[in-house]
Amino acid sequence: MKVDVIKGSQFLVTPQLTLNRPVVTHGRKNRKQLLRELATAVDELRQDAREKGIDKVPMREINAAVAAARRPQKTIKRPIK
């Protein structure tokens, strides 16, 4: 999980998922098994969110968190090619 501080005591929690590309593209059986494991992991994340009460976050709060996370990106100046 990646955790960012948005404002004061507000946090943005983002699940991080890493897939091994050869495992996904190598064989059908491995791919199907990987997708089953992924579905199980997503179900566990959803259940965890339900238990913590963060599955009912209003869109206003989600949009505010996304906007706050994107703000620093807008101020980065990139060199001209």
GROMACS elastic network, one bead per residue, 0.5 to 0.9 nm:
[ bonds ]
;  ai    aj funct       b0    kb
    1    13     6  0.65881   500
    1    14     6  0.55912   500
    1    16     6  0.52353   500
    1    17     6  0.84699   500
    2    12     6  0.79965   500
    2    13     6  0.56918   500
    2    15     6  0.61050   500
    2    16     6  0.64623   500
    3    11     6  0.64795   500
    3    12     6  0.56186   500
    3    14     6  0.63290   500
    3    15     6  0.86695   500
    4    10     6  0.85880   500
    4    11     6  0.55409   500
    4    12     6  0.50791   500
    4    13     6  0.65765   500
    4    14     6  0.83497   500
    4    69     6  0.82970   500
    5     8     6  0.71782   500
    5     9     6  0.72591   500
    5    10     6  0.60291   500
    5    12     6  0.63374   500
    5    13     6  0.88981   500
    6     9     6  0.76641   500
    6    10     6  0.53906   500
    6    11     6  0.54227   500
    6    12     6  0.64929   500
    6    65     6  0.66333   500
    6    68     6  0.64928   500
    6    69     6  0.71652   500
    7    10     6  0.51773   500
    7    11     6  0.73776   500
    7    68     6  0.85765   500
    8    11     6  0.83810   500
   10    65     6  0.87008   500
   11    65     6  0.82748   500
   12    62     6  0.88750   500
   12    65     6  0.65919   500
   12    66     6  0.84749   500
   12    69     6  0.84880   500
   15    45     6  0.83411   500
   19    22     6  0.88691   500
   19    23     6  0.79682   500
   19    24     6  0.75862   500
   20    23     6  0.54868   500
   20    24     6  0.66231   500
   21    24     6  0.51334   500
   21    25     6  0.61781   500
   21    26     6  0.81886   500
   22    25     6  0.52080   500
   22    26     6  0.53404   500
   22    27     6  0.87562   500
   23    26     6  0.53767   500
   23    27     6  0.73782   500
   23    30     6  0.65265   500
   23    31     6  0.67357   500
   23    34     6  0.78648   500
   24    27     6  0.72057   500
   24    28     6  0.82563   500
   24    30     6  0.68760   500
   24    32     6  0.85272   500
   24    34     6  0.70381   500
   24    35     6  0.85518   500
   25    28     6  0.78005   500
   25    30     6  0.84591   500
   25    31     6  0.68300   500
   26    29     6  0.89277   500
   26    30     6  0.72083   500
   26    31     6  0.74113   500
   27    30     6  0.53204   500
   27    31     6  0.59900   500
   27    32     6  0.85763   500
   28    32     6  0.60172   500
   28    33     6  0.84994   500
   29    32     6  0.51554   500
   29    33     6  0.61500   500
   29    34     6  0.84953   500
   30    33     6  0.51132   500
   30    34     6  0.60176   500
   30    35     6  0.85648   500
   31    34     6  0.50053   500
   31    35     6  0.61286   500
   31    36     6  0.85996   500
   32    35     6  0.51057   500
   32    36     6  0.62318   500
   32    37     6  0.86727   500
   33    36     6  0.50511   500
   33    37     6  0.62271   500
   33    38     6  0.85526   500
   34    37     6  0.50490   500
   34    38     6  0.60683   500
   34    39     6  0.85862   500
   35    39     6  0.60907   500
   35    40     6  0.85534   500
   36    39     6  0.50728   500
   36    40     6  0.62514   500
   36    41     6  0.86844   500
   37    40     6  0.50233   500
   37    41     6  0.62077   500
   37    42     6  0.86697   500
   38    41     6  0.50349   500
   38    42     6  0.61928   500
   38    43     6  0.85925   500
   39    42     6  0.51149   500
   39    43     6  0.61678   500
   39    44     6  0.86382   500
   40    43     6  0.50838   500
   40    44     6  0.62364   500
   40    45     6  0.87108   500
   41    44     6  0.50586   500
   41    45     6  0.62544   500
   41    46     6  0.86952   500
   42    45     6  0.50228   500
   42    46     6  0.61990   500
   42    47     6  0.85989   500
   43    46     6  0.51003   500
   43    47     6  0.61408   500
   43    48     6  0.85508   500
   44    47     6  0.50804   500
   44    48     6  0.60715   500
   44    49     6  0.85618   500
   45    48     6  0.50701   500
   45    49     6  0.61684   500
   45    50     6  0.86649   500
   46    49     6  0.50429   500
   46    50     6  0.62229   500
   46    51     6  0.86986   500
   46    55     6  0.75026   500
   47    50     6  0.50295   500
   47    51     6  0.62403   500
   47    52     6  0.86870   500
   47    55     6  0.89088   500
   48    51     6  0.51375   500
   48    52     6  0.62700   500
   48    53     6  0.85424   500
   48    54     6  0.87158   500
   48    55     6  0.88993   500
   49    52     6  0.51507   500
   49    53     6  0.59513   500
   49    54     6  0.51659   500
   49    55     6  0.52473   500
   49    56     6  0.87622   500
   50    53     6  0.50267   500
   50    54     6  0.63204   500
   50    55     6  0.53629   500
   50    56     6  0.80456   500
   51    54     6  0.79082   500
   51    55     6  0.85287   500
   52    55     6  0.78277   500
   53    56     6  0.63967   500
   53    57     6  0.81657   500
   54    57     6  0.56460   500
   57    60     6  0.82982   500
   57    61     6  0.66179   500
   57    62     6  0.69454   500
   58    61     6  0.54868   500
   58    62     6  0.65356   500
   58    63     6  0.87944   500
   59    63     6  0.59516   500
   59    64     6  0.83953   500
   60    63     6  0.52309   500
   60    64     6  0.61228   500
   60    65     6  0.86511   500
   61    64     6  0.50420   500
   61    65     6  0.61315   500
   61    66     6  0.86033   500
   62    65     6  0.51731   500
   62    66     6  0.62087   500
   62    67     6  0.85861   500
   63    66     6  0.51100   500
   63    67     6  0.60284   500
   63    68     6  0.84883   500
   64    67     6  0.51051   500
   64    68     6  0.60517   500
   64    69     6  0.85526   500
   65    68     6  0.51098   500
   65    69     6  0.61526   500
   65    70     6  0.86494   500
   66    69     6  0.50999   500
   66    70     6  0.62040   500
   66    71     6  0.87076   500
   67    70     6  0.51133   500
   67    71     6  0.61509   500
   68    71     6  0.53073   500
   68    72     6  0.77600   500
   69    72     6  0.67865   500
   69    73     6  0.78561   500
   70    73     6  0.53064   500
   70    74     6  0.67712   500
   71    74     6  0.54429   500
   71    75     6  0.70587   500
   72    75     6  0.54709   500
   72    76     6  0.69072   500
   73    76     6  0.55412   500
   73    77     6  0.89406   500
   74    77     6  0.80561   500
